[in-house]
Amino acid sequence: MYCNLIDDLIASGRRLGWFSEPADESTILLRHDVDLDLDLALSHARAVAERRHFATYYFLLRGTTYNLLDDHGRDVVTVVRSLGHRVGLHVDASLYAAEQLEAGIATEIATFENLIGLEIDSLSFHRPATNPIDYDALQLDRPHSYEGRFFSDMAYVSDSKGRWNAPGIPDAGALQLLTHPVWWVGDHPSSARRLAALLTRRESSFATAARGYLSNFDDLTGKIRLTE
């Protein structure tokens, strides 16, 4: 469904661009924030690349739902990049006091680039509505997705919370299109069902990890079920 949407936009005369390059009235900036799950992001990136569409996937370095420091995390970022996409840093500004934000971002960028072994050319912010920051006033050495030229000077359409923030995608003009892989991967008919499927899978993977730590995992969980 997502790829068909992009096909239609390109067929209407739009072209895909990057945050680090000049945009014109036909430019679409495809942005994918990876908030919840690396495997969904990888599946999404593969499907998009098969259609010869390329986007920027933004990963959280300090998130709580996945870990970029383990082998799987690094591998996912590497494979996404190898498919022809770009990768960027997804920053949670709420983790920093206002006076520490720019220094914190610089540290995250350096850490992320060292981790993946390449230089990133843009970044995005996590849940900007919950962080009252003057994003245009930030002094950063690379572009970010909430600069006025990407946010107020062009159309901005997002599927945050599993629903569109606008009644439709504009037929013409520059566009930043933000989507999250969790809402587009799989055959489930609704955002609620997609999230439920993710939670079920993650519960299973957590149980597998816990079993590796606890030799008596099955004995303990069996007792839990018996007392419920």
Buried (B, 14 or more C-beta within 10 A) or exposed (E): EBBEEBEEBBEEEBEBBBBEEEBEEBBBBBBBBBBBBBBBBBBBBBBBBEEEBBBBBBBBBBBEEBBBEEEEBBEBBBBBBEBEBBBBBBBBBEEBEEEEBBEBBEEBBEBBEEBBEBEBBBBBBBEBEEBEBEBEEBEBEBBBBBBEBBBEEBBBBBBBEEEEEEEEBEEEEBBBBBBBBBBBBBEBEEBEEBBEBBEEEBEEEEEEEEEEEEEEBEEEBEEEEEEE
